[in-house]
Amino acid sequence: GTKLCRKIPQIMTISILLNMALTAMLSVWTPGPNNVMLLALAGKYGAKKNIKYLLGIWTGCLLLTVFTGFLCQTLATFVPRIQPVMKYFGAAYLIYLAYKTIIRKPPQDSTAGTIPTFFEGMMLQVLNVKLIVYAISMYSSFILPNVSGALWVILMAFYLVFFSATGNLLWAFAGSFLKPLYEKYYKIANVVMAILLLWCVLRMLEIL
């Protein structure tokens, strides 16, 4: 265990944080379970009525991200060779996300007749595969190769969830006017987002 700790330089540079930020924004600002739901709900009820649901999403995101971070750190400690493999796994996930982004259709008005609760927002994250793989990708590709320890896992979880939260806010508060625009130009928007995700793959694999 001591030898493994010495191999980690414990440095989180501005360059690493910026690369993380760009990858995070392109990963979690794209349409996903949370963003699509918030877009539809904002267009139906207005953004303010969904605050409790939004807080539930953020709470669930933070808890799941912290858990995933500790899980990744445990795997990296006991199986050191898994980190490079997880890096390629993260790249594969971004490629898959780019594909899903291209083929995604606009959200439909199929939300329930009642406003979702805080608990429903939190529990949605348990089934949010996009969030789970996003956290695995970020920890294995950017965080654990540079820093380790419980404090870093928790701090970086807040950093990652910050971008999820800002993406949620964009989709929620812009829902009233973004939804019709996205429905009209979704093919162009999807292609642009997919290309940016593929660019992140090249950066992650250090090809660019």
C-alpha positions in Angstrom: 0.0 0.0 0.0 2.8 2.4 0.9 4.6 1.9 -2.5 1.4 2.5 -4.4 0.9 5.8 -2.6 4.4 7.0 -3.5 3.6 6.5 -7.2 0.9 9.1 -7.1 2.4 12.6 -7.4 -0.4 14.3 -5.5 -0.6 17.2 -7.9 -3.8 18.7 -9.3 -2.6 21.3 -11.8 -4.7 24.1 -13.4 -4.2 22.2 -16.7 -5.7 19.0 -15.3 -8.6 20.9 -13.8 -9.4 22.7 -17.1 -9.3 19.4 -19.0 -11.6 17.9 -16.4 -13.9 20.9 -16.7 -14.2 20.7 -20.5 -14.8 17.0 -20.5 -17.3 17.3 -17.6 -19.3 20.0 -19.4 -19.5 18.1 -22.6 -20.4 14.9 -20.7 -23.1 16.2 -18.4 -24.4 19.2 -20.3 -25.6 16.9 -23.1 -29.1 15.4 -23.0 -29.4 12.7 -20.4 -32.0 11.5 -17.9 -31.7 14.5 -15.6 -31.5 17.2 -18.3 -34.2 15.9 -20.5 -36.6 15.5 -17.6 -35.8 19.0 -16.4 -36.3 20.4 -19.8 -39.7 18.8 -20.2 -40.8 19.8 -16.6 -39.6 23.4 -17.0 -41.6 23.7 -20.2 -44.7 22.2 -18.4 -44.6 23.7 -14.9 -41.9 26.4 -15.0 -38.4 26.2 -13.4 -39.3 27.5 -9.9 -41.8 24.7 -9.2 -39.0 22.1 -9.8 -36.5 23.4 -7.2 -37.1 20.6 -4.7 -36.8 18.0 -7.5 -33.6 19.8 -8.6 -32.1 19.7 -5.1 -32.9 16.0 -4.9 -31.0 15.4 -8.1 -27.9 17.2 -6.8 -28.0 15.3 -3.5 -28.2 12.0 -5.3 -25.5 13.1 -7.7 -23.1 14.0 -4.9 -23.7 10.8 -2.9 -23.3 8.6 -6.0 -20.2 10.4 -7.1 -18.5 10.2 -3.7 -19.3 6.4 -3.6 -18.0 5.9 -7.1 -14.8 7.8 -6.2 -14.1 5.6 -3.2 -14.9 2.5 -5.2 -12.4 3.6 -8.0 -9.8 4.4 -5.4 -10.2 1.0 -3.8 -9.9 -0.8 -7.1 -6.9 1.3 -8.1 -5.2 0.4 -4.8 -5.7 -3.3 -4.9 -5.5 -3.7 -8.7 -3.0 -1.0 -9.9 -3.2 -2.1 -13.5 -6.9 -1.3 -13.7 -6.3 2.5 -14.1 -5.1 2.4 -17.7 -7.9 0.0 -18.6 -10.5 2.3 -17.0 -9.0 5.2 -19.0 -9.9 3.4 -22.2 -13.2 2.4 -20.7 -13.9 6.1 -20.1 -13.0 6.9 -23.7 -15.3 4.1 -25.0 -18.1 5.5 -22.9 -17.6 9.0 -24.4 -17.7 7.4 -27.9 -20.9 5.6 -26.9 -22.3 8.9 -25.5 -21.5 10.7 -28.8 -23.4 8.0 -30.7 -26.4 8.2 -28.4 -26.3 12.0 -28.8 -26.4 11.9 -32.6 -29.4 9.5 -32.6 -31.3 11.2 -29.8 -34.8 12.6 -30.5 -36.3 15.7 -28.9 -37.9 15.1 -25.5 -41.7 14.3 -25.6 -44.4 15.8 -23.4 -44.8 12.6 -21.5 -44.2 13.8 -17.9 -46.6 12.9 -15.2 -49.3 15.2 -14.0 -47.7 15.9 -10.7 -44.5 17.8 -9.9 -41.7 15.3 -8.9 -40.4 15.4 -5.3 -37.0 15.8 -3.7 -36.9 12.0 -3.0 -37.8 11.2 -6.6 -35.0 13.4 -7.9 -32.5 11.7 -5.5 -33.6 8.2 -6.3 -33.5 8.8 -10.1 -29.7 8.9 -9.7 -29.6 5.3 -8.6 -30.7 4.3 -12.1 -28.7 7.0 -13.9 -26.1 5.0 -15.7 -24.8 8.1 -17.5 -23.8 9.6 -14.1 -22.2 6.4 -12.8 -20.0 6.0 -15.9 -19.3 9.7 -16.0 -17.9 9.5 -12.4 -15.9 6.4 -13.2 -14.4 8.0 -16.3 -13.4 11.2 -14.5 -11.9 9.6 -11.5 -9.9 7.0 -13.5 -8.7 9.3 -16.2 -8.1 12.6 -14.4 -8.2 12.4 -10.6 -6.7 9.1 -9.3 -3.6 9.2 -11.6 -2.7 12.5 -9.9 -4.1 12.6 -6.4 -5.4 10.1 -3.8 -7.0 10.0 -0.3 -10.5 10.5 1.1 -10.3 14.3 1.1 -9.4 14.5 -2.6 -12.2 12.0 -3.5 -14.7 14.2 -1.7 -13.4 17.5 -3.0 -13.3 16.3 -6.6 -16.9 14.9 -6.1 -18.0 18.4 -5.4 -16.0 19.7 -8.4 -17.7 17.2 -10.7 -21.2 17.7 -9.3 -20.8 21.5 -9.8 -20.7 20.9 -13.6 -23.7 18.5 -13.4 -25.6 21.2 -11.4 -24.8 24.0 -13.8 -25.9 21.8 -16.7 -29.1 21.0 -14.9 -29.8 24.7 -14.2 -29.2 25.6 -17.9 -31.7 23.0 -19.0 -34.2 23.8 -16.3 -34.3 27.6 -16.5 -33.9 27.7 -20.3 -36.6 25.0 -20.7 -39.3 27.4 -21.7 -37.5 28.7 -24.8 -34.8 26.0 -25.3 -37.3 23.2 -25.8 -38.9 24.5 -29.0 -35.5 25.5 -30.4 -34.0 22.1 -29.7 -37.0 20.3 -31.2 -36.5 22.4 -34.4 -32.7 22.1 -34.7 -31.9 19.0 -32.6 -30.1 17.2 -35.5 -27.5 20.0 -35.8 -27.2 20.4 -32.1 -26.7 16.7 -31.6 -23.9 16.5 -34.3 -22.1 19.4 -32.8 -22.2 17.9 -29.3 -21.1 14.5 -30.6 -18.1 16.0 -32.4 -17.0 17.8 -29.2 -17.3 14.6 -27.3 -15.1 12.8 -29.8 -12.6 15.6 -29.4 -12.6 14.9 -25.7 -11.8 11.3 -26.4 -8.7 12.3 -28.3 -7.6 14.5 -25.5 -8.2 11.8 -22.9 -6.1 9.3 -24.9 -3.5 12.1 -25.3 -3.7 11.9 -29.1 -4.2 15.7 -29.3 
